Amino acid sequence: MSGRVVYLDVGGSAAVEDERIVGVFDMDNTTWSYLTRDFLARAEQRGLVKNAAEDLPRSFVLCADETVILTQPSTGTLVRRLENQERTNG
């Protein structure tokens, strides 16, 4: 990268620096697994889950510090937002 900070708008007045993002995951496609459900439950018990969704979350963003951000936008929307930010700021 060019040294510029790029943020991903995850909704709910929240944004995440792109360098902190480990992955963006679809709730419907990942939470069927007990491993994912267990991971999310443990993250919540540790106070690491932040809810940026105003309604039922459609996806979640996993950050390098193990923070999980629940979001309303779909994974496709979040990826497009990030790509647009990188293009604009790159």
PyMOL Python script that loads the backbone (N, CA, C, O; Angstrom):
from pymol import cmd

cmd.read_pdbstr("""\
ATOM      1  N   MET A   1       0.836  -1.189   0.000  1.00  0.00           N
ATOM      2  CA  MET A   1       0.000   0.000   0.000  1.00  0.00           C
ATOM      3  C   MET A   1       0.875   1.243   0.000  1.00  0.00           C
ATOM      4  O   MET A   1       2.085   1.182   0.214  1.00  0.00           O
ATOM      5  N   SER A   2       0.235   2.351  -0.243  1.00  0.00           N
ATOM      6  CA  SER A   2       0.948   3.611  -0.365  1.00  0.00           C
ATOM      7  C   SER A   2       1.181   4.297   0.969  1.00  0.00           C
ATOM      8  O   SER A   2       1.628   5.444   0.985  1.00  0.00           O
ATOM      9  N   GLY A   3       0.898   3.650   2.081  1.00  0.00           N
ATOM     10  CA  GLY A   3       1.071   4.262   3.383  1.00  0.00           C
ATOM     11  C   GLY A   3      -0.165   5.012   3.848  1.00  0.00           C
ATOM     12  O   GLY A   3      -0.208   5.496   4.979  1.00  0.00           O
ATOM     13  N   ARG A   4      -1.164   5.114   2.992  1.00  0.00           N
ATOM     14  CA  ARG A   4      -2.406   5.778   3.380  1.00  0.00           C
ATOM     15  C   ARG A   4      -3.275   4.801   4.164  1.00  0.00           C
ATOM     16  O   ARG A   4      -3.276   3.596   3.911  1.00  0.00           O
ATOM     17  N   VAL A   5      -3.999   5.345   5.102  1.00  0.00           N
ATOM     18  CA  VAL A   5      -4.906   4.524   5.903  1.00  0.00           C
ATOM     19  C   VAL A   5      -6.235   4.429   5.169  1.00  0.00           C
ATOM     20  O   VAL A   5      -6.810   5.439   4.763  1.00  0.00           O
ATOM     21  N   VAL A   6      -6.713   3.204   5.006  1.00  0.00           N
ATOM     22  CA  VAL A   6      -7.989   2.956   4.345  1.00  0.00           C
ATOM     23  C   VAL A   6      -8.923   2.337   5.368  1.00  0.00           C
ATOM     24  O   VAL A   6      -8.566   1.385   6.063  1.00  0.00           O
ATOM     25  N   TYR A   7     -10.125   2.890   5.451  1.00  0.00           N
ATOM     26  CA  TYR A   7     -11.118   2.379   6.387  1.00  0.00           C
ATOM     27  C   TYR A   7     -12.276   1.738   5.643  1.00  0.00           C
ATOM     28  O   TYR A   7     -12.687   2.208   4.582  1.00  0.00           O
ATOM     29  N   LEU A   8     -12.794   0.662   6.211  1.00  0.00           N
ATOM     30  CA  LEU A   8     -13.985   0.009   5.697  1.00  0.00           C
ATOM     31  C   LEU A   8     -15.161   0.435   6.548  1.00  0.00           C
ATOM     32  O   LEU A   8     -15.162   0.224   7.761  1.00  0.00           O
ATOM     33  N   ASP A   9     -16.168   1.037   5.921  1.00  0.00           N
ATOM     34  CA  ASP A   9     -17.404   1.402   6.604  1.00  0.00           C
ATOM     35  C   ASP A   9     -18.225   0.129   6.779  1.00  0.00           C
ATOM     36  O   ASP A   9     -18.705  -0.444   5.800  1.00  0.00           O
ATOM     37  N   VAL A  10     -18.387  -0.310   8.021  1.00  0.00           N
ATOM     38  CA  VAL A  10     -19.124  -1.542   8.294  1.00  0.00           C
ATOM     39  C   VAL A  10     -20.558  -1.258   8.711  1.00  0.00           C
ATOM     40  O   VAL A  10     -21.300  -2.179   9.052  1.00  0.00           O
ATOM     41  N   GLY A  11     -20.949  -0.003   8.686  1.00  0.00           N
ATOM     42  CA  GLY A  11     -22.306   0.379   9.049  1.00  0.00           C
ATOM     43  C   GLY A  11     -22.401   0.794  10.503  1.00  0.00           C
ATOM     44  O   GLY A  11     -21.469   0.606  11.285  1.00  0.00           O
ATOM     45  N   GLY A  12     -23.540   1.357  10.849  1.00  0.00           N
ATOM     46  CA  GLY A  12     -23.765   1.765  12.230  1.00  0.00           C
ATOM     47  C   GLY A  12     -22.741   2.746  12.746  1.00  0.00           C
ATOM     48  O   GLY A  12     -22.371   2.687  13.919  1.00  0.00           O
ATOM     49  N   SER A  13     -22.273   3.645  11.906  1.00  0.00           N
ATOM     50  CA  SER A  13     -21.259   4.648  12.274  1.00  0.00           C
ATOM     51  C   SER A  13     -19.941   4.023  12.702  1.00  0.00           C
ATOM     52  O   SER A  13     -19.174   4.643  13.439  1.00  0.00           O
ATOM     53  N   ALA A  14     -19.669   2.808  12.253  1.00  0.00           N
ATOM     54  CA  ALA A  14     -18.425   2.125  12.604  1.00  0.00           C
ATOM     55  C   ALA A  14     -17.569   1.924  11.352  1.00  0.00           C
ATOM     56  O   ALA A  14     -18.081   1.719  10.251  1.00  0.00           O
ATOM     57  N   ALA A  15     -16.275   1.986  11.550  1.00  0.00           N
ATOM     58  CA  ALA A  15     -15.330   1.750  10.465  1.00  0.00           C
ATOM     59  C   ALA A  15     -14.133   0.998  11.026  1.00  0.00           C
ATOM     60  O   ALA A  15     -13.793   1.121  12.202  1.00  0.00           O
ATOM     61  N   VAL A  16     -13.499   0.212  10.152  1.00  0.00           N
ATOM     62  CA  VAL A  16     -12.350  -0.594  10.554  1.00  0.00           C
ATOM     63  C   VAL A  16     -11.210  -0.319   9.592  1.00  0.00           C
ATOM     64  O   VAL A  16     -11.404  -0.306   8.376  1.00  0.00           O
ATOM     65  N   GLU A  17     -10.039  -0.102  10.128  1.00  0.00           N
ATOM     66  CA  GLU A  17      -8.851   0.092   9.300  1.00  0.00           C
ATOM     67  C   GLU A  17      -8.564  -1.202   8.543  1.00  0.00           C
ATOM     68  O   GLU A  17      -8.565  -2.283   9.132  1.00  0.00           O
ATOM     69  N   ASP A  18      -8.321  -1.090   7.241  1.00  0.00           N
ATOM     70  CA  ASP A  18      -8.160  -2.290   6.408  1.00  0.00           C
ATOM     71  C   ASP A  18      -7.020  -3.190   6.868  1.00  0.00           C
ATOM     72  O   ASP A  18      -7.094  -4.406   6.696  1.00  0.00           O
ATOM     73  N   GLU A  19      -5.990  -2.630   7.439  1.00  0.00           N
ATOM     74  CA  GLU A  19      -4.845  -3.417   7.904  1.00  0.00           C
ATOM     75  C   GLU A  19      -5.220  -4.335   9.074  1.00  0.00           C
ATOM     76  O   GLU A  19      -4.527  -5.317   9.339  1.00  0.00           O
ATOM     77  N   ARG A  20      -6.306  -4.019   9.768  1.00  0.00           N
ATOM     78  CA  ARG A  20      -6.742  -4.815  10.929  1.00  0.00           C
ATOM     79  C   ARG A  20      -7.651  -5.978  10.541  1.00  0.00           C
ATOM     80  O   ARG A  20      -7.883  -6.875  11.351  1.00  0.00           O
ATOM     81  N   ILE A  21      -8.170  -5.973   9.308  1.00  0.00           N
ATOM     82  CA  ILE A  21      -9.160  -6.964   8.899  1.00  0.00           C
ATOM     83  C   ILE A  21      -8.487  -8.293   8.566  1.00  0.00           C
ATOM     84  O   ILE A  21      -7.590  -8.368   7.726  1.00  0.00           O
ATOM     85  N   VAL A  22      -8.948  -9.340   9.254  1.00  0.00           N
ATOM     86  CA  VAL A  22      -8.490 -10.705   8.966  1.00  0.00           C
ATOM     87  C   VAL A  22      -9.405 -11.333   7.926  1.00  0.00           C
ATOM     88  O   VAL A  22      -8.936 -12.015   7.015  1.00  0.00           O
ATOM     89  N   GLY A  23     -10.721 -11.106   8.060  1.00  0.00           N
ATOM     90  CA  GLY A  23     -11.674 -11.667   7.117  1.00  0.00           C
ATOM     91  C   GLY A  23     -13.061 -11.100   7.297  1.00  0.00           C
ATOM     92  O   GLY A  23     -13.403 -10.540   8.339  1.00  0.00           O
ATOM     93  N   VAL A  24     -13.853 -11.261   6.243  1.00  0.00           N
ATOM     94  CA  VAL A  24     -15.249 -10.855   6.245  1.00  0.00           C
ATOM     95  C   VAL A  24     -16.054 -12.120   5.965  1.00  0.00           C
ATOM     96  O   VAL A  24     -15.806 -12.813   4.977  1.00  0.00           O
ATOM     97  N   PHE A  25     -17.022 -12.421   6.841  1.00  0.00           N
ATOM     98  CA  PHE A  25     -17.718 -13.696   6.778  1.00  0.00           C
ATOM     99  C   PHE A  25     -19.225 -13.515   6.738  1.00  0.00           C
ATOM    100  O   PHE A  25     -19.769 -12.648   7.421  1.00  0.00           O
ATOM    101  N   ASP A  26     -19.894 -14.325   5.946  1.00  0.00           N
ATOM    102  CA  ASP A  26     -21.347 -14.334   5.839  1.00  0.00           C
ATOM    103  C   ASP A  26     -21.928 -15.131   7.007  1.00  0.00           C
ATOM    104  O   ASP A  26     -21.513 -16.264   7.253  1.00  0.00           O
ATOM    105  N   MET A  27     -22.869 -14.553   7.715  1.00  0.00           N
ATOM    106  CA  MET A  27     -23.461 -15.228   8.881  1.00  0.00           C
ATOM    107  C   MET A  27     -24.173 -16.517   8.494  1.00  0.00           C
ATOM    108  O   MET A  27     -24.009 -17.538   9.163  1.00  0.00           O
ATOM    109  N   ASP A  28     -24.963 -16.483   7.421  1.00  0.00           N
ATOM    110  CA  ASP A  28     -25.718 -17.672   7.022  1.00  0.00           C
ATOM    111  C   ASP A  28     -24.804 -18.830   6.626  1.00  0.00           C
ATOM    112  O   ASP A  28     -25.097 -19.986   6.931  1.00  0.00           O
ATOM    113  N   ASN A  29     -23.717 -18.527   5.958  1.00  0.00           N
ATOM    114  CA  ASN A  29     -22.827 -19.584   5.459  1.00  0.00           C
ATOM    115  C   ASN A  29     -21.821 -20.082   6.483  1.00  0.00           C
ATOM    116  O   ASN A  29     -21.210 -21.131   6.281  1.00  0.00           O
ATOM    117  N   THR A  30     -21.636 -19.359   7.570  1.00  0.00           N
ATOM    118  CA  THR A  30     -20.612 -19.775   8.537  1.00  0.00           C
ATOM    119  C   THR A  30     -21.184 -20.260   9.862  1.00  0.00           C
ATOM    120  O   THR A  30     -20.577 -21.108  10.517  1.00  0.00           O
ATOM    121  N   THR A  31     -22.317 -19.750  10.262  1.00  0.00           N
ATOM    122  CA  THR A  31     -22.807 -20.090  11.605  1.00  0.00           C
ATOM    123  C   THR A  31     -23.493 -21.449  11.688  1.00  0.00           C
ATOM    124  O   THR A  31     -23.907 -21.856  12.774  1.00  0.00           O
ATOM    125  N   TRP A  32     -23.622 -22.152  10.584  1.00  0.00           N
ATOM    126  CA  TRP A  32     -24.136 -23.524  10.656  1.00  0.00           C
ATOM    127  C   TRP A  32     -23.118 -24.430  11.337  1.00  0.00           C
ATOM    128  O   TRP A  32     -23.486 -25.467  11.889  1.00  0.00           O
ATOM    129  N   SER A  33     -21.843 -24.049  11.305  1.00  0.00           N
ATOM    130  CA  SER A  33     -20.781 -24.847  11.911  1.00  0.00           C
ATOM    131  C   SER A  33     -20.709 -24.578  13.418  1.00  0.00           C
ATOM    132  O   SER A  33     -20.699 -23.428  13.856  1.00  0.00           O
ATOM    133  N   TYR A  34     -20.659 -25.642  14.188  1.00  0.00           N
ATOM    134  CA  TYR A  34     -20.543 -25.469  15.636  1.00  0.00           C
ATOM    135  C   TYR A  34     -19.227 -24.782  15.998  1.00  0.00           C
ATOM    136  O   TYR A  34     -19.156 -24.102  17.022  1.00  0.00           O
ATOM    137  N   LEU A  35     -18.191 -24.943  15.185  1.00  0.00           N
ATOM    138  CA  LEU A  35     -16.915 -24.279  15.465  1.00  0.00           C
ATOM    139  C   LEU A  35     -17.060 -22.763  15.390  1.00  0.00           C
ATOM    140  O   LEU A  35     -16.538 -22.040  16.239  1.00  0.00           O
ATOM    141  N   THR A  36     -17.768 -22.288  14.374  1.00  0.00           N
ATOM    142  CA  THR A  36     -17.983 -20.843  14.253  1.00  0.00           C
ATOM    143  C   THR A  36     -18.871 -20.336  15.376  1.00  0.00           C
ATOM    144  O   THR A  36     -18.587 -19.301  15.980  1.00  0.00           O
ATOM    145  N   ARG A  37     -19.946 -21.062  15.656  1.00  0.00           N
ATOM    146  CA  ARG A  37     -20.834 -20.651  16.754  1.00  0.00           C
ATOM    147  C   ARG A  37     -20.082 -20.612  18.079  1.00  0.00           C
ATOM    148  O   ARG A  37     -20.278 -19.696  18.878  1.00  0.00           O
ATOM    149  N   ASP A  38     -19.226 -21.599  18.316  1.00  0.00           N
ATOM    150  CA  ASP A  38     -18.430 -21.637  19.540  1.00  0.00           C
ATOM    151  C   ASP A  38     -17.444 -20.468  19.587  1.00  0.00           C
ATOM    152  O   ASP A  38     -17.275 -19.834  20.629  1.00  0.00           O
ATOM    153  N   PHE A  39     -16.801 -20.189  18.462  1.00  0.00           N
ATOM    154  CA  PHE A  39     -15.871 -19.067  18.387  1.00  0.00           C
ATOM    155  C   PHE A  39     -16.583 -17.752  18.706  1.00  0.00           C
ATOM    156  O   PHE A  39     -16.090 -16.945  19.493  1.00  0.00           O
ATOM    157  N   LEU A  40     -17.747 -17.546  18.086  1.00  0.00           N
ATOM    158  CA  LEU A  40     -18.493 -16.306  18.324  1.00  0.00           C
ATOM    159  C   LEU A  40     -18.981 -16.212  19.764  1.00  0.00           C
ATOM    160  O   LEU A  40     -18.971 -15.129  20.350  1.00  0.00           O
ATOM    161  N   ALA A  41     -19.406 -17.325  20.338  1.00  0.00           N
ATOM    162  CA  ALA A  41     -19.864 -17.329  21.735  1.00  0.00           C
ATOM    163  C   ALA A  41     -18.712 -16.984  22.678  1.00  0.00           C
ATOM    164  O   ALA A  41     -18.887 -16.210  23.619  1.00  0.00           O
ATOM    165  N   ARG A  42     -17.535 -17.558  22.426  1.00  0.00           N
ATOM    166  CA  ARG A  42     -16.379 -17.253  23.280  1.00  0.00           C
ATOM    167  C   ARG A  42     -15.939 -15.801  23.121  1.00  0.00           C
ATOM    168  O   ARG A  42     -15.558 -15.157  24.099  1.00  0.00           O
ATOM    169  N   ALA A  43     -15.989 -15.283  21.899  1.00  0.00           N
ATOM    170  CA  ALA A  43     -15.642 -13.882  21.670  1.00  0.00           C
ATOM    171  C   ALA A  43     -16.612 -12.973  22.413  1.00  0.00           C
ATOM    172  O   ALA A  43     -16.204 -11.962  22.985  1.00  0.00           O
ATOM    173  N   GLU A  44     -17.882 -13.325  22.407  1.00  0.00           N
ATOM    174  CA  GLU A  44     -18.872 -12.522  23.123  1.00  0.00           C
ATOM    175  C   GLU A  44     -18.638 -12.568  24.628  1.00  0.00           C
ATOM    176  O   GLU A  44     -18.741 -11.542  25.300  1.00  0.00           O
ATOM    177  N   GLN A  45     -18.325 -13.745  25.166  1.00  0.00           N
ATOM    178  CA  GLN A  45     -18.042 -13.878  26.598  1.00  0.00           C
ATOM    179  C   GLN A  45     -16.831 -13.036  27.007  1.00  0.00           C
ATOM    180  O   GLN A  45     -16.773 -12.529  28.127  1.00  0.00           O
ATOM    181  N   ARG A  46     -15.883 -12.894  26.113  1.00  0.00           N
ATOM    182  CA  ARG A  46     -14.673 -12.112  26.391  1.00  0.00           C
ATOM    183  C   ARG A  46     -14.859 -10.625  26.111  1.00  0.00           C
ATOM    184  O   ARG A  46     -13.932  -9.837  26.298  1.00  0.00           O
ATOM    185  N   GLY A  47     -16.058 -10.235  25.660  1.00  0.00           N
ATOM    186  CA  GLY A  47     -16.338  -8.827  25.393  1.00  0.00           C
ATOM    187  C   GLY A  47     -15.746  -8.325  24.094  1.00  0.00           C
ATOM    188  O   GLY A  47     -15.512  -7.126  23.939  1.00  0.00           O
ATOM    189  N   LEU A  48     -15.501  -9.227  23.159  1.00  0.00           N
ATOM    190  CA  LEU A  48     -14.851  -8.850  21.909  1.00  0.00           C
ATOM    191  C   LEU A  48     -15.810  -8.665  20.743  1.00  0.00           C
ATOM    192  O   LEU A  48     -15.375  -8.370  19.630  1.00  0.00           O
ATOM    193  N   VAL A  49     -17.113  -8.833  20.980  1.00  0.00           N
ATOM    194  CA  VAL A  49     -18.096  -8.686  19.908  1.00  0.00           C
ATOM    195  C   VAL A  49     -18.706  -7.290  19.977  1.00  0.00           C
ATOM    196  O   VAL A  49     -19.215  -6.868  21.016  1.00  0.00           O
ATOM    197  N   LYS A  50     -18.643  -6.587  18.855  1.00  0.00           N
ATOM    198  CA  LYS A  50     -19.242  -5.261  18.730  1.00  0.00           C
ATOM    199  C   LYS A  50     -20.356  -5.367  17.703  1.00  0.00           C
ATOM    200  O   LYS A  50     -20.159  -5.935  16.629  1.00  0.00           O
ATOM    201  N   ASN A  51     -21.512  -4.831  18.022  1.00  0.00           N
ATOM    202  CA  ASN A  51     -22.645  -4.919  17.118  1.00  0.00           C
ATOM    203  C   ASN A  51     -22.830  -3.592  16.395  1.00  0.00           C
ATOM    204  O   ASN A  51     -23.238  -2.601  16.998  1.00  0.00           O
ATOM    205  N   ALA A  52     -22.527  -3.578  15.096  1.00  0.00           N
ATOM    206  CA  ALA A  52     -22.715  -2.391  14.277  1.00  0.00           C
ATOM    207  C   ALA A  52     -23.963  -2.533  13.403  1.00  0.00           C
ATOM    208  O   ALA A  52     -24.228  -1.682  12.553  1.00  0.00           O
ATOM    209  N   ALA A  53     -24.726  -3.605  13.612  1.00  0.00           N
ATOM    210  CA  ALA A  53     -25.941  -3.860  12.834  1.00  0.00           C
ATOM    211  C   ALA A  53     -27.146  -3.265  13.548  1.00  0.00           C
ATOM    212  O   ALA A  53     -27.291  -3.398  14.764  1.00  0.00           O
ATOM    213  N   GLU A  54     -28.000  -2.614  12.785  1.00  0.00           N
ATOM    214  CA  GLU A  54     -29.220  -2.059  13.367  1.00  0.00           C
ATOM    215  C   GLU A  54     -30.338  -3.088  13.391  1.00  0.00           C
ATOM    216  O   GLU A  54     -31.334  -2.908  14.091  1.00  0.00           O
ATOM    217  N   ASP A  55     -30.182  -4.154  12.638  1.00  0.00           N
ATOM    218  CA  ASP A  55     -31.150  -5.241  12.576  1.00  0.00           C
ATOM    219  C   ASP A  55     -30.363  -6.538  12.699  1.00  0.00           C
ATOM    220  O   ASP A  55     -29.248  -6.529  13.221  1.00  0.00           O
ATOM    221  N   LEU A  56     -30.904  -7.628  12.241  1.00  0.00           N
ATOM    222  CA  LEU A  56     -30.156  -8.891  12.267  1.00  0.00           C
ATOM    223  C   LEU A  56     -28.890  -8.768  11.430  1.00  0.00           C
ATOM    224  O   LEU A  56     -28.950  -8.315  10.287  1.00  0.00           O
ATOM    225  N   PRO A  57     -27.753  -9.161  11.975  1.00  0.00           N
ATOM    226  CA  PRO A  57     -26.515  -9.054  11.206  1.00  0.00           C
ATOM    227  C   PRO A  57     -26.487 -10.057  10.055  1.00  0.00           C
ATOM    228  O   PRO A  57     -26.938 -11.194  10.190  1.00  0.00           O
ATOM    229  N   ARG A  58     -25.950  -9.612   8.928  1.00  0.00           N
ATOM    230  CA  ARG A  58     -25.815 -10.478   7.761  1.00  0.00           C
ATOM    231  C   ARG A  58     -24.396 -10.998   7.615  1.00  0.00           C
ATOM    232  O   ARG A  58     -24.162 -12.004   6.945  1.00  0.00           O
ATOM    233  N   SER A  59     -23.451 -10.314   8.241  1.00  0.00           N
ATOM    234  CA  SER A  59     -22.055 -10.735   8.137  1.00  0.00           C
ATOM    235  C   SER A  59     -21.297 -10.276   9.370  1.00  0.00           C
ATOM    236  O   SER A  59     -21.816  -9.523  10.195  1.00  0.00           O
ATOM    237  N   PHE A  60     -20.060 -10.744   9.481  1.00  0.00           N
ATOM    238  CA  PHE A  60     -19.210 -10.253  10.554  1.00  0.00           C
ATOM    239  C   PHE A  60     -17.790 -10.083  10.046  1.00  0.00           C
ATOM    240  O   PHE A  60     -17.339 -10.787   9.143  1.00  0.00           O
ATOM    241  N   VAL A  61     -17.101  -9.127  10.654  1.00  0.00           N
ATOM    242  CA  VAL A  61     -15.717  -8.817  10.310  1.00  0.00           C
ATOM    243  C   VAL A  61     -14.854  -9.265  11.479  1.00  0.00           C
ATOM    244  O   VAL A  61     -15.088  -8.874  12.622  1.00  0.00           O
ATOM    245  N   LEU A  62     -13.858 -10.084  11.185  1.00  0.00           N
ATOM    246  CA  LEU A  62     -12.901 -10.521  12.200  1.00  0.00           C
ATOM    247  C   LEU A  62     -11.661  -9.656  12.071  1.00  0.00           C
ATOM    248  O   LEU A  62     -11.083  -9.536  10.991  1.00  0.00           O
ATOM    249  N   CYS A  63     -11.256  -9.051  13.189  1.00  0.00           N
ATOM    250  CA  CYS A  63     -10.093  -8.166  13.204  1.00  0.00           C
ATOM    251  C   CYS A  63      -8.894  -8.880  13.822  1.00  0.00           C
ATOM    252  O   CYS A  63      -9.043  -9.879  14.526  1.00  0.00           O
ATOM    253  N   ALA A  64      -7.713  -8.355  13.548  1.00  0.00           N
ATOM    254  CA  ALA A  64      -6.468  -8.958  14.009  1.00  0.00           C
ATOM    255  C   ALA A  64      -6.393  -9.055  15.530  1.00  0.00           C
ATOM    256  O   ALA A  64      -5.740  -9.955  16.057  1.00  0.00           O
ATOM    257  N   ASP A  65      -7.050  -8.144  16.241  1.00  0.00           N
ATOM    258  CA  ASP A  65      -7.040  -8.185  17.708  1.00  0.00           C
ATOM    259  C   ASP A  65      -8.130  -9.091  18.271  1.00  0.00           C
ATOM    260  O   ASP A  65      -8.428  -9.043  19.464  1.00  0.00           O
ATOM    261  N   GLU A  66      -8.726  -9.918  17.409  1.00  0.00           N
ATOM    262  CA  GLU A  66      -9.777 -10.880  17.732  1.00  0.00           C
ATOM    263  C   GLU A  66     -11.143 -10.239  17.970  1.00  0.00           C
ATOM    264  O   GLU A  66     -12.083 -10.923  18.375  1.00  0.00           O
ATOM    265  N   THR A  67     -11.261  -8.943  17.724  1.00  0.00           N
ATOM    266  CA  THR A  67     -12.558  -8.288  17.787  1.00  0.00           C
ATOM    267  C   THR A  67     -13.419  -8.797  16.640  1.00  0.00           C
ATOM    268  O   THR A  67     -12.936  -8.981  15.523  1.00  0.00           O
ATOM    269  N   VAL A  68     -14.693  -9.021  16.924  1.00  0.00           N
ATOM    270  CA  VAL A  68     -15.664  -9.436  15.924  1.00  0.00           C
ATOM    271  C   VAL A  68     -16.704  -8.324  15.823  1.00  0.00           C
ATOM    272  O   VAL A  68     -17.315  -7.940  16.820  1.00  0.00           O
ATOM    273  N   ILE A  69     -16.896  -7.813  14.613  1.00  0.00           N
ATOM    274  CA  ILE A  69     -17.875  -6.749  14.407  1.00  0.00           C
ATOM    275  C   ILE A  69     -19.027  -7.312  13.584  1.00  0.00           C
ATOM    276  O   ILE A  69     -18.849  -7.702  12.430  1.00  0.00           O
ATOM    277  N   LEU A  70     -20.214  -7.348  14.195  1.00  0.00           N
ATOM    278  CA  LEU A  70     -21.413  -7.799  13.503  1.00  0.00           C
ATOM    279  C   LEU A  70     -21.926  -6.657  12.642  1.00  0.00           C
ATOM    280  O   LEU A  70     -22.036  -5.525  13.113  1.00  0.00           O
ATOM    281  N   THR A  71     -22.244  -6.947  11.366  1.00  0.00           N
ATOM    282  CA  THR A  71     -22.623  -5.892  10.432  1.00  0.00           C
ATOM    283  C   THR A  71     -23.908  -6.235   9.692  1.00  0.00           C
ATOM    284  O   THR A  71     -24.266  -7.402   9.533  1.00  0.00           O
ATOM    285  N   GLN A  72     -24.585  -5.197   9.248  1.00  0.00           N
ATOM    286  CA  GLN A  72     -25.795  -5.354   8.444  1.00  0.00           C
ATOM    287  C   GLN A  72     -25.484  -5.606   6.972  1.00  0.00           C
ATOM    288  O   GLN A  72     -26.134  -6.454   6.360  1.00  0.00           O
ATOM    289  N   PRO A  73     -24.514  -4.904   6.376  1.00  0.00           N
ATOM    290  CA  PRO A  73     -24.246  -5.134   4.946  1.00  0.00           C
ATOM    291  C   PRO A  73     -23.758  -6.562   4.678  1.00  0.00           C
ATOM    292  O   PRO A  73     -23.143  -7.202   5.532  1.00  0.00           O
ATOM    293  N   SER A  74     -24.053  -7.037   3.468  1.00  0.00           N
ATOM    294  CA  SER A  74     -23.598  -8.366   3.068  1.00  0.00           C
ATOM    295  C   SER A  74     -22.088  -8.363   2.858  1.00  0.00           C
ATOM    296  O   SER A  74     -21.467  -7.305   2.761  1.00  0.00           O
ATOM    297  N   THR A  75     -21.514  -9.544   2.790  1.00  0.00           N
ATOM    298  CA  THR A  75     -20.068  -9.638   2.549  1.00  0.00           C
ATOM    299  C   THR A  75     -19.707  -9.017   1.209  1.00  0.00           C
ATOM    300  O   THR A  75     -18.677  -8.354   1.095  1.00  0.00           O
ATOM    301  N   GLY A  76     -20.539  -9.223   0.195  1.00  0.00           N
ATOM    302  CA  GLY A  76     -20.266  -8.635  -1.119  1.00  0.00           C
ATOM    303  C   GLY A  76     -20.218  -7.122  -1.064  1.00  0.00           C
ATOM    304  O   GLY A  76     -19.343  -6.503  -1.670  1.00  0.00           O
ATOM    305  N   THR A  77     -21.151  -6.523  -0.342  1.00  0.00           N
ATOM    306  CA  THR A  77     -21.177  -5.063  -0.193  1.00  0.00           C
ATOM    307  C   THR A  77     -19.927  -4.578   0.536  1.00  0.00           C
ATOM    308  O   THR A  77     -19.318  -3.588   0.132  1.00  0.00           O
ATOM    309  N   LEU A  78     -19.546  -5.267   1.599  1.00  0.00           N
ATOM    310  CA  LEU A  78     -18.353  -4.858   2.356  1.00  0.00           C
ATOM    311  C   LEU A  78     -17.089  -4.957   1.509  1.00  0.00           C
ATOM    312  O   LEU A  78     -16.235  -4.072   1.561  1.00  0.00           O
ATOM    313  N   VAL A  79     -16.967  -6.024   0.735  1.00  0.00           N
ATOM    314  CA  VAL A  79     -15.785  -6.194  -0.126  1.00  0.00           C
ATOM    315  C   VAL A  79     -15.753  -5.095  -1.189  1.00  0.00           C
ATOM    316  O   VAL A  79     -14.692  -4.531  -1.454  1.00  0.00           O
ATOM    317  N   ARG A  80     -16.900  -4.783  -1.802  1.00  0.00           N
ATOM    318  CA  ARG A  80     -16.940  -3.704  -2.800  1.00  0.00           C
ATOM    319  C   ARG A  80     -16.570  -2.366  -2.170  1.00  0.00           C
ATOM    320  O   ARG A  80     -15.839  -1.580  -2.773  1.00  0.00           O
ATOM    321  N   ARG A  81     -17.064  -2.099  -0.969  1.00  0.00           N
ATOM    322  CA  ARG A  81     -16.715  -0.845  -0.287  1.00  0.00           C
ATOM    323  C   ARG A  81     -15.211  -0.746  -0.074  1.00  0.00           C
ATOM    324  O   ARG A  81     -14.607   0.302  -0.303  1.00  0.00           O
ATOM    325  N   LEU A  82     -14.618  -1.844   0.365  1.00  0.00           N
ATOM    326  CA  LEU A  82     -13.178  -1.846   0.609  1.00  0.00           C
ATOM    327  C   LEU A  82     -12.406  -1.647  -0.686  1.00  0.00           C
ATOM    328  O   LEU A  82     -11.451  -0.872  -0.726  1.00  0.00           O
ATOM    329  N   GLU A  83     -12.810  -2.339  -1.739  1.00  0.00           N
ATOM    330  CA  GLU A  83     -12.144  -2.182  -3.032  1.00  0.00           C
ATOM    331  C   GLU A  83     -12.259  -0.756  -3.536  1.00  0.00           C
ATOM    332  O   GLU A  83     -11.286  -0.210  -4.056  1.00  0.00           O
ATOM    333  N   ASN A  84     -13.435  -0.133  -3.394  1.00  0.00           N
ATOM    334  CA  ASN A  84     -13.629   1.257  -3.826  1.00  0.00           C
ATOM    335  C   ASN A  84     -12.763   2.212  -3.015  1.00  0.00           C
ATOM    336  O   ASN A  84     -12.181   3.143  -3.572  1.00  0.00           O
ATOM    337  N   GLN A  85     -12.670   1.990  -1.707  1.00  0.00           N
ATOM    338  CA  GLN A  85     -11.825   2.838  -0.856  1.00  0.00           C
ATOM    339  C   GLN A  85     -10.364   2.710  -1.262  1.00  0.00           C
ATOM    340  O   GLN A  85      -9.651   3.710  -1.347  1.00  0.00           O
ATOM    341  N   GLU A  86      -9.916   1.482  -1.514  1.00  0.00           N
ATOM    342  CA  GLU A  86      -8.518   1.268  -1.895  1.00  0.00           C
ATOM    343  C   GLU A  86      -8.214   1.902  -3.235  1.00  0.00           C
ATOM    344  O   GLU A  86      -7.135   2.461  -3.430  1.00  0.00           O
ATOM    345  N   ARG A  87      -9.173   1.818  -4.174  1.00  0.00           N
ATOM    346  CA  ARG A  87      -8.989   2.447  -5.486  1.00  0.00           C
ATOM    347  C   ARG A  87      -8.922   3.962  -5.347  1.00  0.00           C
ATOM    348  O   ARG A  87      -8.083   4.611  -5.973  1.00  0.00           O
ATOM    349  N   THR A  88      -9.801   4.518  -4.531  1.00  0.00           N
ATOM    350  CA  THR A  88      -9.863   5.967  -4.347  1.00  0.00           C
ATOM    351  C   THR A  88      -8.624   6.490  -3.626  1.00  0.00           C
ATOM    352  O   THR A  88      -8.090   7.540  -3.986  1.00  0.00           O
ATOM    353  N   ASN A  89      -8.169   5.762  -2.613  1.00  0.00           N
ATOM    354  CA  ASN A  89      -7.054   6.238  -1.794  1.00  0.00           C
ATOM    355  C   ASN A  89      -5.702   5.684  -2.237  1.00  0.00           C
ATOM    356  O   ASN A  89      -4.663   6.129  -1.749  1.00  0.00           O
ATOM    357  N   GLY A  90      -5.704   4.742  -3.136  1.00  0.00           N
ATOM    358  CA  GLY A  90      -4.467   4.076  -3.542  1.00  0.00           C
ATOM    359  C   GLY A  90      -3.728   4.837  -4.542  1.00  0.00           C
ATOM    360  O   GLY A  90      -2.663   4.404  -4.984  1.00  0.00           O
TER     361      GLY A  90
END
""", "prot")
cmd.dss("prot")
cmd.show_as("cartoon", "prot")
cmd.util.cbc("prot")
cmd.orient("prot")
